[in-house]
Amino acid sequence: MLPVILAGAAFLTVAMGFTGIPRELAAWIGTLGLSPLQLLAALTVFFVVLGCFLDGISVVVLTTSVILPMVQQAGLDLIWFGIYLVLVVEMSQITPPVGFNLFVLQGMTGHNIFKVAWMAMPFFLLMILATVLIVLFPGLALWLPQTMLSG
């Protein structure tokens, strides 16, 4: 079952790349003229929705080139944004209907996908909390990188 899902995800990634849907959506977000906080909220929703249909690497590869100029223009730290991006993309991987990690868990446990999605809900909520915390307190995400730079 897992190889079929991987093949389907690869096909969907190629199709999305050719259609340019993620790129156009990201460009559309850029035209809205949002504040940094609004931009992060929009990007969070954007990445979670894309993660429902694409695997994490594909989401990052298809959208980063369009989103990065917006992030730089908003004045966000790029290291912080990388940490935020990993957190949000991983959060999107446990969202139904095609959250890739849900299928991995289903294969490991043998439970039906609805039960796996329901059982993953607390982790999704914790990741939302973590995202809110690093947005409100960027130092939480930047403490270790800053420690490594000053050492």
WOJO-V501426 format. One record per residue. N is the residue number from 0. RES is the residue in one small letter. D_FIRST is the distance of its C-alpha to the first C-alpha in whole Angstrom. Layout:
n=N res=RES d_first=D_FIRST
n=N res=RES d_first=D_FIRST
This chain:
n=0 res=m d_first=0
n=1 res=l d_first=4
n=2 res=p d_first=6
n=3 res=v d_first=5
n=4 res=i d_first=6
n=5 res=l d_first=9
n=6 res=a d_first=10
n=7 res=g d_first=11
n=8 res=a d_first=12
n=9 res=a d_first=14
n=10 res=f d_first=16
n=11 res=l d_first=17
n=12 res=t d_first=18
n=13 res=v d_first=20
n=14 res=a d_first=21
n=15 res=m d_first=22
n=16 res=g d_first=24
n=17 res=f d_first=26
n=18 res=t d_first=27
n=19 res=g d_first=28
n=20 res=i d_first=27
n=21 res=p d_first=27
n=22 res=r d_first=30
n=23 res=e d_first=32
n=24 res=l d_first=31
n=25 res=a d_first=32
n=26 res=a d_first=35
n=27 res=w d_first=36
n=28 res=i d_first=36
n=29 res=g d_first=38
n=30 res=t d_first=41
n=31 res=l d_first=41
n=32 res=g d_first=43
n=33 res=l d_first=42
n=34 res=s d_first=43
n=35 res=p d_first=41
n=36 res=l d_first=40
n=37 res=q d_first=39
n=38 res=l d_first=37
n=39 res=l d_first=35
n=40 res=a d_first=35
n=41 res=a d_first=34
n=42 res=l d_first=31
n=43 res=t d_first=30
n=44 res=v d_first=29
n=45 res=f d_first=28
n=46 res=f d_first=25
n=47 res=v d_first=24
n=48 res=v d_first=23
n=49 res=l d_first=22
n=50 res=g d_first=20
n=51 res=c d_first=18
n=52 res=f d_first=17
n=53 res=l d_first=17
n=54 res=d d_first=16
n=55 res=g d_first=19
n=56 res=i d_first=20
n=57 res=s d_first=20
n=58 res=v d_first=22
n=59 res=v d_first=25
n=60 res=v d_first=25
n=61 res=l d_first=26
n=62 res=t d_first=28
n=63 res=t d_first=30
n=64 res=s d_first=33
n=65 res=v d_first=34
n=66 res=i d_first=34
n=67 res=l d_first=35
n=68 res=p d_first=39
n=69 res=m d_first=39
n=70 res=v d_first=38
n=71 res=q d_first=41
n=72 res=q d_first=43
n=73 res=a d_first=43
n=74 res=g d_first=44
n=75 res=l d_first=41
n=76 res=d d_first=40
n=77 res=l d_first=38
n=78 res=i d_first=37
n=79 res=w d_first=37
n=80 res=f d_first=34
n=81 res=g d_first=32
n=82 res=i d_first=32
n=83 res=y d_first=31
n=84 res=l d_first=29
n=85 res=v d_first=26
n=86 res=l d_first=27
n=87 res=v d_first=26
n=88 res=v d_first=23
n=89 res=e d_first=22
n=90 res=m d_first=23
n=91 res=s d_first=21
n=92 res=q d_first=18
n=93 res=i d_first=18
n=94 res=t d_first=19
n=95 res=p d_first=17
n=96 res=p d_first=15
n=97 res=v d_first=13
n=98 res=g d_first=14
n=99 res=f d_first=12
n=100 res=n d_first=13
n=101 res=l d_first=13
n=102 res=f d_first=9
n=103 res=v d_first=10
n=104 res=l d_first=12
n=105 res=q d_first=10
n=106 res=g d_first=8
n=107 res=m d_first=12
n=108 res=t d_first=13
n=109 res=g d_first=12
n=110 res=h d_first=13
n=111 res=n d_first=13
n=112 res=i d_first=12
n=113 res=f d_first=16
n=114 res=k d_first=17
n=115 res=v d_first=16
n=116 res=a d_first=17
n=117 res=w d_first=20
n=118 res=m d_first=21
n=119 res=a d_first=20
n=120 res=m d_first=23
n=121 res=p d_first=26
n=122 res=f d_first=24
n=123 res=f d_first=24
n=124 res=l d_first=28
n=125 res=l d_first=29
n=126 res=m d_first=27
n=127 res=i d_first=30
n=128 res=l d_first=32
n=129 res=a d_first=32
n=130 res=t d_first=32
n=131 res=v d_first=35
n=132 res=l d_first=37
n=133 res=i d_first=36
n=134 res=v d_first=38
n=135 res=l d_first=41
n=136 res=f d_first=41
n=137 res=p d_first=40
n=138 res=g d_first=42
n=139 res=l d_first=39
n=140 res=a d_first=37
n=141 res=l d_first=40
n=142 res=w d_first=41
n=143 res=l d_first=40
n=144 res=p d_first=40
n=145 res=q d_first=43
n=146 res=t d_first=44
n=147 res=m d_first=43
n=148 res=l d_first=45
n=149 res=s d_first=48
n=150 res=g d_first=48
